[in-house]
Amino acid sequence: MKRVLFLLFVVTTLQTIAQQDISDVRNLPEGETATITGIITNGDELGDIRYIQDATAGLAIYGTELSSIKRGDSITITGEIDIYNNLFELKNVSGLTIHTSGNNLPAPKVLTIDEIGEDYEGQLIQINSIEIENANGTFDGGKNYNFTNDSKTGVFRINNGSPIVGEVIPTGEINLVAICSQYSFEYNDTRSGYQLLPRKMEDLISGALINFTSPVEINNITKSGFTLSWSTDVESTSEIIYGLLENQSSWANFGTGSSTQVGDEYFHKIEISGLDPATIIYAKAFSVLNIDTAFSSVGVFATESNSTGTINAYFNTPVNTDLSTGTIAQYIGKSMNDTLIAYINRATETIDFCIYNINNSGLSNVSEALNYAHNRGVIIRFITSGSTEHYGVDDLVSEIPVIESPYNSGTGIMHNKFAIIDANSADAEKPWVWSGSTNLTYDQVNTDANNMIFIQDQTLAKSYRIEFEEMWGSSENQPNESNAKFGANKSNNTPHEFIVGGNRLQSYFSPSDGTNQQIINAINTAENDLNIETMLITRTDLANAISDANRRGAEVHVVTNHSNDNSETVNDILNSALPTGKYIFDNTAGGILHHKMAIIDANYAASDPQVITGSHNWSNSANDRNDENTLIIHNADIANQYFQHFAYRFAENGGNLVVSAENIEFENVKVYPNPTVGKITITSPISIKKIQLFSSTGVVVKEIDSNHSNHLEIDFTSLKSGLYILKIQTKNNSFNSYKIIKK
């Protein structure tokens, strides 16, 4: 009997030692093994990591073995103590036991911002009466958000894949429930890098009677106005206040509208009219219920201009003109600088120039062209990056004012490449915006693969000028360095939606505008084809969006500069998702692939053909730290021009390029196979009268009298590879046109 009691005592003692309180485990050294029991406070919305809490403390557990563990599970687990970026966690976990599921979570500890720190790391906490800084639009994934209370500032993070991504950012006062975590590279500062991790929208608690359930969106843009719309969770009024200046004290214009109930939401709509072309307004929507009023964030919106909307794209590497559906893409070789100078020479009033790096050695001299413009009376303002040599700035005459962005290890870089010509001209056909991926250096112009794009639109030029003057620190001719804002100090203060030449165009600036999420949103619209040519991809959310496009049936091709430029995880995702020859790396002789470009549904006009271009690399730094500019151009002709370049580059690097095709005009006529290597078959329920086959440039290649057959074949064997247009005339004189690809 005594022996049994002794064994029972030993077993009980061992269990007590093995299963320690979390507070005791947090005092153990790195590398020790520990076993803990507690309640899991998050699920897969934070990825592979789980946070566990008992009555004494909390900590993180990391491992793919936890993928099935859900919020509210009571578990016992063993792991090795690790300090990762100052976050105390268990890794190399084993011995997982799930005791019960669906347990009540521990009540969050109510703290002030000042109390966020090591004492509460790994635990559920609550910060009351906070407001989110720059609360505009919807939440992005992989992004930090600052919040304030009583002049104190904290940070919370929305991870990729979180259910909060895409939800409306609350603009009023809320209470925040989150897990207290840490992510800091400053190992010598154990108090740095604390961030809160909300798990779902219910963790952002509003006490208001009425809340916005969508951001304010613009539609029906005309030269005299537009429609603004939003939704709320309860029935309320539809009102808006706006003005022409960012300073709200000057706003004196009001508008009212109507609301319609759809399900559990109320959709509000207001027509704004009586504006001039190329007018930019600042506006706040608000909805009133009894004594409560919900305000949106400040939005910036613009009317259409009287400009031509001309868009000219240029490439310094070859293009495949056989794939043209109208406009031949402009391959200009080593003439990028000369082309830019030609546009500079058009300026009559102002040039606002913003460039990451400029060096005129061995090139046509852009600085000299700016000097000539200055000498003929054009007002020049110039911004460059403090992180580059930018020797071309030394070539500017001293009368041209220049500001350099600040640069140190804690900030991003001013990575823009854009210029604005005659933005405020009385002649709406004079303003131009230059953008693209090209820096003005010898390699960038002569050997690195780049694109330039010029857009003749006054509204867009005025919007770019707002961004320029935020970095300039002034609307005057001279900069105000004490007021200049770069990187994370900037705000989301420009319009994003435009109508240019009858087509939709979107504009975003980093890091204030959530550009990465906008790129993902565009990728998610790909129905037929997605072609990506970008210097690097380091974000897994972008890789997952590309993988999803392939999974839903889009023809996906991706080329980046070098495998080592991308993150290992991105390479794993894309290599696993895409067939052989669809994800490749640039190995052509000379230079680097420097584009930041995607082409969406270029071969599917029935969808929404788009081009993404600009200075924004597909990286965390570009989205979160750097000054960048991005355009998303909804234009089938421009998409085809960029596709002509992409197709050449992708094939040149040995990629497995499949050029998909589509019906241009739909009828019950079948044409197959498409693409073809030899013959195509045509069948029709109505007898066919005549068939014509055209080259992509409009030249008749074949003309066939079908003798009113319902079924015939055309032999493409002797024709060269490329795009052809097949026109079919049926007995009732209706015409059908098809794009045919000869491989």
C-alpha positions in Angstrom: 0.0 0.0 0.0 2.8 2.4 0.8 4.5 1.6 -2.5 1.3 2.4 -4.4 1.0 5.7 -2.5 4.6 6.6 -3.2 4.2 5.9 -7.0 1.1 8.0 -7.1 3.1 10.8 -5.4 5.9 10.5 -8.0 3.5 10.6 -11.0 1.6 13.6 -9.5 4.9 15.4 -8.9 6.1 14.7 -12.5 2.9 16.0 -14.0 3.2 19.2 -11.9 6.7 19.7 -13.1 5.8 18.9 -16.7 2.8 21.2 -17.0 4.0 24.5 -15.8 2.2 27.8 -15.6 2.8 30.0 -18.7 4.1 32.8 -16.4 6.8 30.4 -15.2 7.7 29.2 -18.7 8.1 32.8 -19.8 11.1 33.1 -17.4 12.9 30.1 -18.8 15.9 30.6 -21.1 15.8 30.1 -24.9 16.2 26.5 -26.0 14.6 25.0 -22.9 11.7 22.5 -23.4 8.4 23.2 -21.7 4.9 21.7 -21.5 1.9 24.0 -21.0 -1.9 23.8 -20.8 -4.2 26.6 -21.7 -7.0 28.0 -24.0 -6.2 28.9 -27.6 -7.3 32.5 -28.3 -7.1 32.6 -32.2 -7.6 30.4 -35.2 -6.1 30.3 -38.7 -6.9 34.0 -39.3 -3.4 34.7 -38.1 -1.8 31.9 -40.1 0.2 29.1 -38.6 0.7 30.8 -35.3 -1.5 30.2 -32.3 -1.7 32.1 -29.0 -2.4 30.3 -25.8 -3.4 31.7 -22.4 -3.9 30.3 -18.9 -4.7 32.1 -15.7 -1.2 33.4 -15.3 0.0 34.6 -18.8 0.0 34.0 -22.5 2.5 33.1 -25.2 2.7 32.2 -28.9 3.0 28.7 -30.4 4.4 28.4 -33.9 4.1 25.3 -36.2 2.1 23.8 -39.0 1.1 21.0 -36.7 -1.4 23.5 -35.2 -3.4 24.0 -38.4 -6.4 22.2 -37.0 -6.4 23.9 -33.7 -9.3 26.4 -33.3 -10.1 29.3 -31.1 -11.5 28.0 -27.8 -9.6 24.7 -27.8 -8.1 23.6 -24.5 -4.8 21.9 -25.2 -1.6 20.6 -23.7 1.5 20.9 -25.8 5.3 20.6 -25.5 7.8 22.8 -27.4 11.1 24.5 -27.4 11.3 28.0 -26.1 12.3 30.5 -28.8 12.7 34.3 -29.0 11.8 35.4 -32.5 12.1 39.2 -33.1 11.6 39.6 -29.4 8.4 37.5 -29.4 8.4 34.7 -26.8 7.1 31.5 -28.4 7.2 27.8 -28.5 8.5 26.1 -31.6 9.2 22.5 -32.7 6.0 21.5 -30.9 5.1 17.9 -30.0 2.8 16.0 -27.7 -0.3 17.9 -28.6 -3.4 16.9 -26.7 -6.8 18.5 -27.3 -8.9 18.3 -24.1 -12.0 20.2 -25.0 -13.3 22.5 -27.8 -15.5 25.6 -27.7 -14.4 26.8 -24.3 -15.1 30.4 -23.3 -12.1 32.6 -24.0 -10.5 34.5 -21.1 -11.8 38.0 -20.8 -9.5 40.5 -22.4 -7.5 42.7 -20.0 -8.5 46.3 -20.4 -5.3 48.4 -20.8 -4.3 51.8 -21.9 -1.9 52.3 -24.8 1.0 53.0 -22.4 0.5 49.6 -20.8 1.0 47.6 -24.0 4.2 45.7 -23.5 6.0 42.5 -22.3 3.8 42.0 -19.2 0.8 41.3 -21.5 2.5 39.7 -24.5 0.6 36.8 -25.8 -2.6 37.7 -24.0 -6.0 39.0 -25.1 -6.3 42.7 -24.3 -8.7 45.6 -24.9 -8.0 49.2 -25.6 -11.0 51.5 -25.3 -12.0 54.7 -27.1 -9.4 54.6 -29.9 -9.5 56.1 -33.4 -7.7 54.6 -36.4 -5.4 57.1 -38.1 -6.1 57.8 -41.8 -9.2 55.6 -41.7 -10.0 55.5 -45.4 -11.5 52.8 -47.5 -11.1 49.1 -46.5 -8.5 47.1 -44.6 -5.6 45.6 -46.6 -3.8 42.4 -45.7 -0.2 42.4 -44.4 -0.5 46.0 -43.2 0.0 47.9 -39.9 -2.5 50.6 -38.8 -1.8 53.2 -36.2 -4.5 54.1 -33.6 -4.7 56.8 -31.1 -6.2 57.6 -27.7 -5.5 60.7 -25.7 -2.5 61.7 -27.9 -1.0 58.2 -27.4 -0.3 56.0 -30.4 -0.4 52.2 -30.8 -0.2 49.8 -33.7 -2.4 46.9 -34.8 -1.8 44.6 -37.8 -4.1 42.9 -40.3 -2.5 39.8 -41.6 -2.9 38.3 -45.1 -5.9 36.0 -45.2 -7.6 37.7 -42.2 -11.4 37.9 -42.5 -10.9 41.6 -41.7 -9.3 42.2 -45.2 -11.7 44.1 -47.4 -13.9 45.3 -44.5 -14.6 49.0 -44.0 -12.1 50.8 -41.7 -14.2 52.3 -38.9 -13.9 56.1 -38.9 -15.4 56.8 -35.4 -14.4 55.9 -31.9 -14.2 52.1 -31.2 -13.0 49.7 -28.6 -10.3 47.3 -29.9 -9.9 43.7 -28.7 -6.7 42.0 -29.9 -3.9 39.7 -29.0 -0.8 41.6 -27.7 2.1 40.5 -29.9 5.6 41.7 -30.9 7.4 41.9 -34.2 10.7 43.8 -33.9 14.1 43.6 -35.5 15.6 45.8 -32.8 17.1 43.1 -30.6 18.7 45.6 -28.3 15.4 47.1 -27.4 13.1 44.7 -25.6 10.3 47.2 -25.4 10.0 47.9 -29.2 7.8 46.5 -31.9 4.6 45.7 -30.0 1.6 45.3 -32.2 -1.9 44.1 -31.6 -3.6 41.4 -33.6 -7.3 41.7 -34.0 -8.8 38.4 -35.2 -12.2 39.4 -36.8 -14.3 42.5 -37.3 -16.1 41.8 -34.1 -12.9 42.7 -32.3 -13.4 46.3 -33.5 -16.3 47.2 -31.3 -18.4 50.2 -32.2 -20.9 51.7 -29.7 -22.6 53.8 -32.4 -26.2 53.3 -33.4 -25.2 53.5 -37.1 -22.1 52.3 -38.9 -20.8 52.4 -42.5 -20.6 48.9 -44.1 -18.9 50.1 -47.2 -16.5 52.9 -48.2 -17.8 55.8 -50.3 -17.5 54.9 -53.9 -17.6 57.0 -57.1 -19.5 56.0 -60.2 -21.0 57.6 -63.4 -18.1 60.1 -63.7 -18.9 62.9 -66.2 -17.4 66.3 -67.0 -19.8 68.0 -64.6 -20.3 65.5 -61.8 -20.6 62.0 -60.5 -22.5 59.7 -58.2 -21.3 58.9 -54.7 -22.6 55.8 -52.9 -22.1 53.9 -49.6 -24.0 51.5 -47.3 -24.9 51.5 -43.6 -26.2 48.8 -41.2 -29.4 50.7 -40.4 -31.8 53.0 -42.2 -30.6 56.7 -42.0 -30.3 59.8 -44.0 -28.0 60.2 -47.1 -26.0 63.4 -46.9 -22.6 64.8 -48.0 -20.5 67.9 -47.3 -17.7 68.9 -49.7 -15.4 71.6 -50.9 -12.5 72.3 -53.3 -9.8 72.5 -50.6 -8.5 69.8 -48.2 -9.1 72.1 -45.3 -12.6 71.1 -44.0 -13.3 74.5 -42.5 -13.7 75.9 -46.1 -16.4 73.4 -47.1 -19.7 74.9 -47.7 -21.4 72.6 -50.2 -24.0 70.0 -49.2 -25.8 67.3 -51.0 -28.6 64.9 -50.1 -29.8 61.7 -51.7 -31.8 58.5 -51.1 -31.3 55.1 -49.6 -32.6 51.6 -50.5 -32.7 48.6 -48.3 -31.1 45.4 -49.7 -31.1 42.6 -47.2 -29.7 43.8 -43.9 -28.0 46.8 -45.5 -29.1 50.3 -46.6 -27.5 51.6 -49.8 -27.2 55.4 -50.1 -26.7 57.4 -53.3 -26.1 61.1 -54.0 -25.7 62.8 -57.3 -23.1 65.6 -57.4 -23.5 67.9 -60.4 -22.7 71.5 -61.6 -19.0 71.0 -61.4 -16.4 72.0 -64.1 -14.3 69.5 -66.0 -11.2 68.4 -64.2 -12.5 69.5 -60.8 -11.2 67.7 -57.7 -13.3 67.9 -54.6 -12.8 66.7 -51.0 -15.9 65.2 -49.4 -17.4 63.5 -46.3 -20.5 61.4 -46.5 -22.7 61.1 -43.4 -25.8 59.4 -42.3 -28.0 60.5 -39.4 -30.2 58.3 -37.1 -31.9 60.1 -34.2 -29.1 61.8 -32.3 -26.3 59.7 -33.8 -24.3 60.6 -36.9 -21.9 58.3 -38.7 -19.2 60.1 -40.9 -17.1 58.5 -43.6 -13.4 59.3 -43.9 -12.5 62.2 -46.2 -12.6 61.1 -49.8 -11.1 62.8 -52.9 -13.1 62.6 -56.1 -12.8 64.2 -59.6 -14.7 64.9 -62.7 -13.7 63.9 -66.2 -11.5 66.4 -68.1 -11.8 68.0 -71.6 -8.5 66.4 -72.5 -8.0 64.0 -75.4 -7.3 61.0 -73.2 -4.4 60.0 -75.5 -2.2 57.2 -74.0 1.2 56.5 -75.6 3.2 53.5 -74.3 6.9 52.9 -75.2 9.2 49.9 -74.7 12.9 49.7 -74.9 12.9 45.9 -75.8 11.3 44.2 -78.8 7.6 43.5 -79.2 5.6 40.8 -81.1 3.6 42.9 -83.5 1.9 39.7 -84.9 -0.3 39.8 -81.9 -1.5 43.3 -82.4 -5.3 43.8 -82.6 -5.0 47.3 -83.9 -2.2 49.5 -82.6 1.4 48.4 -83.1 3.3 48.5 -79.8 6.1 51.1 -79.9 9.5 49.6 -79.5 11.9 52.5 -79.4 15.1 50.8 -78.3 17.6 53.2 -76.8 15.4 56.3 -77.4 13.6 56.5 -74.0 15.4 59.7 -73.0 14.9 61.2 -76.4 11.1 60.5 -76.2 10.9 62.0 -72.7 12.7 65.1 -73.9 10.3 65.5 -76.8 7.4 65.7 -74.2 9.4 68.1 -72.0 9.9 70.3 -75.1 6.1 70.6 -75.3 5.8 72.3 -71.9 4.8 75.9 -71.9 4.0 76.6 -68.2 5.1 74.1 -65.6 7.0 70.8 -65.1 6.9 68.9 -61.8 9.6 66.2 -62.1 9.9 63.4 -59.6 12.6 60.7 -60.2 14.4 58.1 -58.1 17.6 58.4 -60.0 18.9 60.5 -62.9 22.4 60.3 -64.5 22.9 61.8 -68.0 26.2 60.1 -68.7 26.1 58.5 -72.1 22.5 59.6 -72.7 20.5 62.3 -74.3 20.5 65.0 -71.5 17.1 65.3 -69.7 18.5 67.8 -67.3 19.6 70.0 -70.2 16.1 69.8 -71.7 14.7 70.9 -68.3 17.2 73.8 -68.3 16.0 74.8 -71.8 12.4 74.7 -70.6 13.4 76.9 -67.6 15.1 79.4 -69.9 12.0 79.7 -72.0 9.9 80.5 -68.9 8.6 77.1 -67.8 8.4 76.8 -64.0 10.4 73.6 -63.0 10.2 71.9 -59.6 12.3 68.8 -59.1 12.2 66.0 -56.5 14.7 63.2 -56.2 15.7 60.5 -53.7 18.3 61.1 -51.0 19.4 57.4 -51.3 20.9 57.7 -54.8 23.8 59.6 -56.4 21.4 61.3 -58.9 24.3 63.0 -60.7 21.9 64.5 -63.2 20.7 66.9 -60.6 24.1 68.6 -60.7 23.4 69.3 -64.4 20.4 71.4 -63.6 20.8 75.2 -63.5 20.9 76.5 -59.9 17.6 78.4 -60.4 15.7 75.2 -60.6 14.7 74.2 -57.0 15.3 70.7 -55.9 14.3 68.7 -52.8 15.8 65.4 -51.8 13.8 62.9 -49.9 15.3 62.0 -46.5 16.8 58.6 -46.2 18.1 56.5 -43.3 17.8 52.8 -42.3 14.4 53.4 -40.7 12.7 54.9 -43.7 11.8 53.9 -47.2 13.1 55.4 -50.5 11.5 57.9 -52.8 11.2 55.5 -55.7 8.8 57.4 -58.0 9.4 57.9 -61.7 6.8 60.5 -62.9 6.5 64.0 -64.4 3.6 66.4 -64.7 3.5 68.8 -67.6 1.3 71.9 -67.7 -1.2 70.5 -65.2 -3.2 73.7 -64.7 -3.1 75.0 -68.3 -6.2 76.7 -69.6 -5.9 74.4 -72.6 -7.0 71.0 -71.5 -5.1 69.3 -74.3 -1.7 70.4 -72.9 -1.4 68.5 -69.6 0.6 65.3 -69.7 1.6 62.7 -67.1 4.7 60.6 -67.6 5.1 57.4 -65.6 6.3 53.8 -65.9 9.3 51.8 -64.6 12.2 53.7 -66.1 14.9 55.5 -64.1 17.0 57.9 -66.2 20.3 56.1 -66.1 22.4 54.5 -68.8 21.6 50.9 -67.9 17.9 51.6 -67.3 17.5 53.2 -70.7 19.8 51.0 -72.8 20.0 47.5 -71.3 17.3 47.0 -68.7 13.8 46.0 -69.8 11.5 49.0 -69.1 8.4 50.8 -70.2 7.3 54.4 -70.3 3.7 55.7 -70.5 2.4 59.2 -71.3 -1.2 60.1 -70.6 -2.8 63.3 -71.9 -5.4 64.1 -69.2 -5.8 67.2 -67.0 -7.6 65.5 -64.1 -4.9 62.9 -63.7 -2.2 65.6 -64.0 -3.9 67.6 -61.2 -4.1 64.5 -59.0 -0.4 63.7 -59.5 0.3 67.3 -58.6 -1.4 66.9 -55.3 1.0 64.0 -54.6 4.0 66.0 -55.8 3.2 68.9 -53.5 2.7 66.7 -50.5 6.4 65.7 -50.9 7.3 69.3 -52.0 5.8 70.6 -48.8 4.2 73.5 -50.6 2.0 74.6 -53.6 4.5 77.4 -54.3 7.5 77.4 -56.6 10.0 76.8 -53.8 9.9 73.7 -51.6 9.1 73.8 -47.8 11.3 71.1 -46.4 9.9 71.5 -42.9 6.4 70.6 -44.3 7.5 68.0 -46.8 6.1 64.5 -46.3 7.5 61.3 -47.5 6.8 57.6 -46.9 4.6 56.8 -44.0 4.0 60.5 -43.2 1.9 60.9 -46.3 -1.9 60.6 -46.4 -4.4 59.1 -48.8 -5.4 62.5 -50.4 -5.7 62.0 -54.1 -8.5 60.7 -56.3 -8.3 57.1 -57.4 -10.9 56.8 -60.1 -10.8 58.6 -63.4 -12.4 58.5 -66.9 -9.6 59.0 -69.4 -10.5 58.9 -73.1 -13.8 57.2 -72.3 -12.0 54.4 -70.3 -11.7 53.8 -66.6 -8.2 54.5 -65.0 -7.1 54.0 -61.4 -4.2 55.8 -59.7 -2.6 54.9 -56.4 0.4 56.2 -54.5 2.4 54.3 -51.9 2.6 53.8 -49.0 -0.6 55.7 -48.2 -3.1 54.2 -50.6 -3.0 50.4 -50.0 -1.6 49.8 -53.5 -0.8 46.1 -52.9 -4.4 45.3 -52.2 -5.5 47.2 -55.3 -3.1 45.0 -57.4 -4.6 41.9 -55.8 -8.1 43.2 -56.5 -7.2 43.7 -60.2 -5.6 40.2 -60.4 -8.8 38.7 -58.9 -10.8 40.0 -61.9 -8.8 38.0 -64.4 -11.2 35.6 -66.3 -9.3 34.6 -69.4 -5.6 35.5 -69.1 -3.1 37.0 -66.7 0.4 37.9 -67.8 2.8 39.3 -65.2 6.3 40.8 -65.9 7.7 42.3 -62.8 11.2 42.6 -61.3 10.4 40.7 -58.2 7.6 39.3 -56.0 8.2 38.9 -52.3 4.6 39.0 -51.0 2.8 35.7 -50.5 -0.6 37.4 -50.8 0.3 38.3 -54.4 1.5 34.8 -55.1 -1.7 33.4 -53.8 -3.8 35.7 -55.9 -1.8 34.6 -59.0 -2.3 30.9 -58.0 -6.0 31.5 -57.5 -6.3 33.0 -61.0 -4.7 29.8 -62.5 -7.0 27.6 -60.4 -10.2 29.3 -61.7 -9.1 28.7 -65.3 -7.2 31.8 -66.4 -4.2 31.3 -68.7 -1.4 32.5 -66.4 2.2 33.4 -67.3 4.7 35.0 -64.9 8.3 36.2 -65.6 10.4 37.9 -63.0 14.0 39.0 -63.1 15.7 36.3 -61.0 14.5 33.5 -58.7 16.7 34.9 -55.9 15.0 38.3 -56.0 11.7 36.6 -54.9 11.0 35.2 -51.5 11.4 31.5 -51.2 7.7 31.1 -50.2 6.6 32.9 -53.4 8.8 30.6 -55.5 7.3 27.6 -53.8 3.7 28.8 -54.3 4.1 29.7 -58.0 6.2 26.6 -58.9 3.5 24.4 -57.3 0.6 26.3 -58.8 1.7 26.9 -62.4 2.5 24.3 -65.0 6.0 23.9 -66.3 7.1 26.9 -68.4 4.5 29.2 -67.0 6.6 30.7 -64.1 10.0 31.6 -65.5 13.0 33.9 -64.9 14.5 36.5 -67.2 17.8 35.3 -68.6 18.1 37.3 -71.8 21.5 38.9 -72.6 22.2 42.2 -70.9 20.4 44.1 -68.2 17.7 43.3 -65.8 13.9 42.9 -66.1 12.8 46.1 -64.4 9.1 46.3 -65.2 6.4 46.3 -62.5 3.7 45.2 -64.8 0.6 43.0 -65.2 -1.8 42.5 -68.1 -5.2 41.2 -67.3 -7.6 39.7 -69.9 -5.6 41.3 -72.8 -7.1 38.7 -75.1 -10.6 38.9 -73.8 -12.3 42.1 -74.7 -15.6 40.9 -73.4 -14.1 41.1 -69.9 -12.2 44.1 -68.6 -8.7 44.3 -70.2 -6.3 46.1 -67.8 -2.7 47.1 -67.5 -0.9 47.6 -64.2 2.3 49.7 -64.5 4.3 52.2 -62.5 7.2 52.3 -60.1 5.8 50.0 -57.4 7.8 46.7 -57.0 5.7 43.8 -55.7 7.3 43.9 -52.2 6.6 44.9 -48.6 8.9 47.9 -48.8 7.1 49.3 -51.9 3.7 48.9 -50.2 4.6 50.0 -46.6 7.6 52.3 -46.8 8.5 53.7 -50.2 7.1 56.6 -52.2 5.7 54.9 -55.4 3.1 55.5 -58.1 0.9 52.9 -59.8 -1.6 53.1 -62.6 -4.3 50.5 -63.4 -5.5 51.3 -67.0 -8.7 49.7 -68.2 -8.2 49.9 -71.9 -8.2 47.0 -74.4 -5.9 48.7 -76.9 -3.3 49.6 -74.2 -3.6 46.1 -72.8 -2.9 44.6 -76.2 0.2 46.8 -76.7 1.7 45.7 -73.4 0.8 42.1 -74.3 2.8 42.5 -77.5 5.8 43.3 -75.4 5.1 40.6 -72.9 4.6 37.9 -75.5 8.0 38.6 -77.0 9.8 38.7 -73.7 8.2 35.6 -72.3 8.9 33.5 -75.5 12.4 34.9 -75.7 13.1 33.4 -72.2 11.7 30.0 -73.3 8.4 30.3 -71.5 5.4 28.1 -72.5 3.3 30.9 -73.9 -0.3 30.1 -74.7 -2.2 32.9 -76.5 -5.8 32.3 -75.8 -8.5 33.8 -78.0 -12.2 34.7 -77.8 -15.3 35.5 -79.8 -15.5 39.2 -80.6 -19.2 39.0 -81.6 -21.1 36.1 -80.2 -23.6 33.9 -82.2 -24.3 30.3 -82.4 -21.3 29.6 -84.7 -18.5 27.3 -83.6 -14.9 27.8 -84.6 -12.4 25.2 -83.4 -9.7 24.4 -82.4 -8.4 27.9 -81.3 -5.4 28.3 -81.0 -4.5 26.0 -84.0 -1.4 24.6 -85.5 -3.1 23.6 -88.8 -6.8 23.5 -89.8 -9.8 25.1 -88.1 -13.3 23.8 -88.5 -16.3 26.2 -88.8 -19.9 25.0 -88.2 -23.1 27.2 -88.2 -26.8 26.6 -87.9 -27.3 29.1 -90.7 -25.6 28.4 -94.0 -22.3 30.4 -94.5 -22.1 32.8 -97.4 -18.6 34.1 -97.3 -15.4 33.9 -95.1 -12.6 36.4 -95.0 -9.3 36.0 -93.0 -7.4 39.1 -92.1 -3.9 39.6 -90.6 -3.7 41.5 -87.3 -2.9 44.6 -89.3 -6.0 44.3 -91.5 -4.6 42.8 -94.6 -6.8 40.2 -96.3 -5.0 36.8 -96.2 -7.7 34.5 -97.5 -11.2 35.0 -99.0 -13.4 31.9 -99.3 -16.8 31.5 -101.1 -18.4 28.7 -99.0 -21.2 27.8 -101.4 -23.7 28.2 -98.6 -22.2 25.3 -96.6 -22.9 24.9 -92.9 -19.5 23.1 -92.3 -16.1 23.8 -93.7 -12.4 23.9 -92.9 -9.6 26.5 -93.3 -6.0 25.4 -93.5 -3.5 27.6 -91.5 -0.5 25.4 -92.1 1.3 27.7 -94.5 0.6 30.9 -92.4 3.1 32.2 -90.0 2.3 32.2 -86.3 0.3 35.1 -84.9 -3.1 36.6 -84.5 -5.7 36.6 -87.3 -9.2 37.9 -87.6 -11.8 35.6 -89.1 -15.0 37.3 -90.5 -17.9 35.0 -91.3 -21.0 36.2 -93.3 -24.0 34.0 -93.0 -26.9 33.6 -95.4 -29.0 36.2 -93.6 -26.1 38.7 -94.1 -25.1 38.8 -90.4 -21.4 39.0 -89.7 -19.4 37.3 -87.0 -15.8 38.0 -86.1 -13.3 35.8 -84.3 -9.8 36.1 -83.1 -7.8 33.1 -84.3 -4.3 32.3 -83.0 -1.9 30.4 -85.2 0.7 28.7 -83.0 
